[in-house]
């Protein structure tokens, strides 16, 4: 069973909706294995007047019969169990049953019913409008097929559009919570585990008990009998058609082709042929288009680069997908040796940059600086080369430049000097009046840099 990790904000949202004197309709969605059911189970522990219904991929009629049986159990109405009824009758029976507290109805994997019958969201909309909205009921629609959940509950064209009172998009566990799973490990020891498991609770738990990341990878990802070996197929096969085309596109990005022109050249197709596929992957939060944080109009920028946002997907396509033929033949040792060659420098170091940028937001929120940022990202371009961290306080005219060093050797003054050399250009690009610096290093710092940090209040070492 998955350990429930602190989801304070999400639980507060559910409790607020429950406490309302009016009916509430909450949509909970997110990718598979991210902990949606665990969140709802935790919420329902303190609310016993509830029905948790898990929809299946069977017909709408079968789902209706399953739901009818649960309502019969909940209400003790044996006549309902044997009757031939529709959704309206089942909900009417449920509403007429008196309880001590507010009733909660959870439809988990809701999208399967709408997939079986496209008219079901319209049926539920009518039930909501005519019965539920004035009955002080809490209805929770939960699902893991993101595209279907959006089209059936959130998009403008959905019959349920405008009825929801809240929505929760459950995302992966941030790196700062990893110590809750792996007690006793340092951040440096946790980073490789995060780089592979990507904040997905089920994956995190699968890697528990391992001290060596490569042993964990061998047994849980490279093993052809493990569920993670085929996981990306299960994640994508119900979200998209033409799964081969999407796999090729993700592989191209994972192999380092980040410009649209590079991806098209790698796949030997026209750039215009890729747009619809990229849009789908971005809607699924698997890929994002990144631009330099200084760009005034990001959507029009010609400097856009594509990156895979899901760390497990990025790892799998970088280190597993290209070597599947070897793994199927049992050549696990060879594949693992190839992973060891590029894992730290060509993969984990970039994940470390993501962790550091996340940390910048945390530092800003806790008052590390006297100002707050409204933009955090990175910069690349002809004027100042590449900068791992650029944090901008647009209103106050403050700028923070930073570097992230995933390394085995302490970093020295040369890292600071390189940032200082770029500061004038970055001030011109951002209009900032002042510049501060931050340096992250997994191996610490030389005495010279530590001394400079003690003297220079504009320099922060983390």
N, C-alpha and C positions, 0 to 999 in steps of 0.2 A: 504493500500500500504506500502511495506517495505521502511523504511527510508534508504537512501543511506549513508553508512558509508564510511569514508575516505579510499579509495583504491588507494592511490597515485601511488604506484609502478605499479599496474596493468594498471591504466589509462595511465601512462607514456609509458608502453610497447605498448599499442594500438596506442597512438599518434605517437610514433616513427615509427611503421609499416605504419601508414597512411601517414606520412611525406616522406616516402621513394619514390624515383622517379620510383622505380620498383614495380611490383605487389607483393602482400604479401598474404600469406595464414597462418592464425592464428587459432590454436586450443585452445578453452577454455573449461575446463571440471572441474568437481567436484561434490560432492554429492548433492542430492536434497536440496533445500531451503537454499543454502549457499550464494545466492546473485549473481548468474551468469547473470541472465536477468537484474537485477538492474544495474550491472556494464555496460552491453552493452547499456542499455537505457540511462545511464548517458553519455556514450561516444557518442552516436548518437545524443544527444541534440545539439551538436555543428557541426554536419555533416549531412546536410539535404539531400544530394544526396545519399540516402541509401535505401535499401530494407531490412526490417526485416521479415523473414519468419519463422513461427513456424510449424515445422513438426508434424504430428500426427501419431498415431499407425494404421492408415488405410493403404490401399494398396499403392504401389509406384505410380500407376496411379492417385489415388486420390490426393496424394501429388503433383504430376506433375501438375494436373489441378489447384490446389490451388496456386501454385507458378506462373503458367502461368497467372492467373487472377491478381496477384499482379504486375507482370511485365507489363501487359496490362494497369493497372491503372497508374503505374509509367511513362510509355512511352506514354500513350494516344493512343496506337495502338489497336483499336477495332477489327481489322481483326485477330489479335493474339488471342483475347479472344474466338472467335468462331471457330478457326482452330483446327484441330487434329494434334498435333505436338509432337516432342520428346524433351528431355532435351537440346540437341545441338541447336535446332532451337530457343528455348526460350532464351538461353544464347546469341546466335548470335543476336537476336532482342534487347536484353538488351545492348549489347556492341555497337551496331550501333547507339543507342540513345545518343546524345551529351549532356553533362552536364557541368556546370561551374567548378565543382571540381571533385575530384577523387570519383569514385563510390564505395560504400561499400555494400556488400551482406552478410547478416547474415543468416545462417541456424541454428536456435535454435532447440534443441532436434534432432540433425542431425542423431543420431544413429537409430531412428525409420525407416528411409528410408532404411538404410542398413540392418535392421532387416527384413524388408518386402522383400527386394531383395538383396541378398548377393553380387550381381554383381554391385550394385550402386556405391560403392567406385571406382571400375574400370572405370565406366562411367565418374565419376567426375574427375578422374585422367586424362583421355583422353581429357576432356573438358579443364582442367587446362593446359595440355601440348600443346594443339593445338590452344587455344584461349586466356585463361586468363593470362597466365604468362607474355605475352608481351603486355598486354592491360592496364597496370597501374590501376589494380583493387585490392581492398582489400576484400578478401573472409574470413569470420569468421565462423568456424564450432564449434558449442557449443553443449554440451550434459551433461546429469546428470547420465546416466548409465555408470559408470566409466569403467567397464570391456569391454563394447561394444565400447566405445569411444577409448580406447586403441587399441583394435584389429582392428578397422576400420580406424584409423588415425595415430596412433603413433608406433605401433609394426612393426618390421622389415618385417613381412609378408604382411602388408597392401599395397595395390596399391599406396596409398598416402604417403607412407614412403619416407622421403627425400624431399618432396615438401614443407613442412611447413617451414615458416620463423621464427615462434615463437610459443611457447605454454605457456598457463597460467593455472596452476592448482590452482583453487580458493579454499582457505581453510577457516576454521572458523575464526571469529573475535577474535583477541587476547584479553585477559582480560584487557589490558591497555586501550582499547577503550570503555569499558562498561559504563564509565561515560557519554558518548555521548548519551546513551539510557536512563540512569537512573540519571538524574541530581539531585544533592543534596545528593546523597548517598555516604558514605565513602567506602573505599576498603573493610573493614570488612563486611559492609552491602551488598556489591555487590558479595562477594565470594560465598555465597549460591546460588545466582541466576546463576552465572557462572557454578557452580557445576552441575546444572540441565540442563540449556539451552545450555551449551557447545559451545558458540560462534556462534551458527546458527542464523542469523538475524531474520528469521520468528519466531523461538522459543522465542528469546529475546523480540520481540515486543508483543508476546502473554502474556508475564509475566509483561509487563509494567502496572503501576497503582496499583501494589500490594506492600505493605510495609512488609508483612509477607510471607516468602517463603512457609510456609506450606499451607496457604490459596491459594497461586498460584498453588501449586502442586495438592491440592484437586480439584480445579475447572478446571484445564487445563490438568492434566495427569491422575488422578484417575477417573474422570468423563467419563463414558463409551461412552458418546456422543461426546467427544472432539476428535479432529483430532490427538492429541499426544498420545491418548490411544492406537491407532493401528499403530502409525507411523513406528516402526521397521519392521512391516510386509511389508509396502509399500516400505521401503528402500531396503529390501533384496529380495522381491519376484521376481523382474525382473533382479536381478543380479545373482542369484544362483538357481539351482535346489535343490531338497532335503532340502527345507527350514527348516524342522523339525530337521534335523541333525545339521545344522548351529546354530539354536536356542539353542539346547542342549549344544553345544560346548561353545557358548558365555555365556550361563547361568553358566556353570561350572567355567569359568574364573571369572565371576562377583561374584560368591560365594566364591572366595578366593583361588581357585585351579589354581596356576600359573605355577607350574612345569609340564612338559609334562607327567611325571609319575602320578602326582596327577590328572590331567585332565582325563587321561586314566582310572585310578581307579574309579573316580567319575562316569564316563560314562560306566564303565565295558566293555571297548574295549581294543584292543591292541594299543600300542603307534604308530605302523606303520600305523594303519588305520586312524590316525588323520592328518598325514602330508599334504595331499592334501587339506583338509578343512582349515587348518591353513594357508596354502599358499594363498588360495583364499581370506580369510579374511584379510591377510596382504596386498595383492594387492589392496584391497578395502580401505585400510587405516583405518580399523575398529579395527584391532589387530596388536600389534607389539611384537617382541621378544626383550626383554631388557637384557643386560648383564652388569656386573660391569664395570664402565667407565675405569678401569685400565686394562681390558683384552687386551692383545696385538693382539690377533686374534679373534675378536668377533664371526665370523661365525663358529669357531671351539670350542668355549667355551662350557663347560658342565654345566655352571652356569646360562644358559638362563632361563628367566621367561617370561611368556606371560601376556600381559596386554591389556585392552580395551582402545583404544586411544580416542574414541568419548565419551565425558562425558555424553551426553544425553543417548546414548545407554547403557553405564555402569550403569547409574542410573535406567533406565527402567528395565534392566535385574536383577538388584540387588533388587529393591523395588516394581516393578509392576508385572513382569512376574510370579514370584512365588505365587502371591496373586490374580491372575485373577479370580479364582473361588469365592473368597470372594467379589470382586468388582462386579462381575456379579450378585451376590445375594444382592447387595446394602449395604454391610458391609464396607462402606468407612471409618467410624470412626475407626474401628479396624485396617485396613491397615495403616491409617495415624498414629495411635499410634505406630505401628511397625516401621514405617519410622522414627519417632521422636527418637526412642530408639537407632538407629544406624547411623543416617544421619551424625551427626557431627564427632563423633570419628572414625567410621569405613568407612566413605566415603568422606565427605568434607575435612577432614584433609589431605587425599592423593591428592586431587585436589589442595589444597593449596601448597603442595610440587611442583607440576607441575608449578604453578604460580611463585613460588620463583625461580625455575630453569630458567624459561623464563626471570625473572627479572635479573638474573646473566648475561645473554647475553646482556641485555640492559645496565647494569652498565658497563660492559666491553667495549661496543661500545662507551659509552659517557665519557670514561676516568677516571672512579672511581679508577682504579689501574694504575700503570705506565706500566703495561704489558697487553697483550691481550690473551685470552684463545683460544685454538683450540679444547678443549674437555670440555663438561659440562655434568654431569650425577650424578649417585649415586653409592654407593659401598655397597656391602654386602659380607660377607665371614668370615671364621674362624679367620683370622688374626686380624681384626679390628671391627668385628661386623657389624652394619649398620650405614651408614652416609648418610644423606639426600642429601647433596650437595658436590660434588667433582669437582672442576674446575681446569683444568690443562693447563699450558702454557709450552708445551713440549720444544719449542725452547729456552726459557729463564730460564727454570728450576724453575718456580714458581708454587705454589700449594695453593689453597684456599679450606678450609674445612668449611662446614656450616650445620646448623640445622634449621628446619622450625617448629615452634610451633604454632599450631592452638589451642589456649587456652583462658581461661577466667582469668588466673592469671599471673602476671608479671613473667618473667623468670629471673633467677639469675646466679650467678657465676658458679654454678654447671654445667650448660649447657656448658660453655666455658671450664671448667676443663675436662669434658668428651671428648671434641674434642681434647684438648691438649694431653690427654693420648693416643690418637690414631695417633698423628701426626708422631711419629717416624716410625711406621709401614707403614703409607701411603707414607712417604718420600722414604722408601726403595722400595715400590712397583712402585712408579712413577719416582724415580731418581731426585726428586725435591731438590733444595738447600735451598729454603726458604718456609715457611708456613705462611699464613695469615688465618684469621677466619672471618666468617660472620654469624650473627644470625638474623633470621626473627621471629617476634612474634606478634600475633594479639592483645595481651594484654599488650604490652610494657615490660619494664625491671625494675628490682629492682635498687635501688640507687647504690648498690655495683657494679653491672654490668655497669651501666652508668659511674661511676667513673673510672672503669677499662678501658672503651672505650676511655675516655678522656686522660688517661695516655699511652695507648697502641695503637700505630699507625697501628699495624697489626690486630686490631679488628674493625669490622664494624658492626653497629646495624642498622637494617632496619625494 
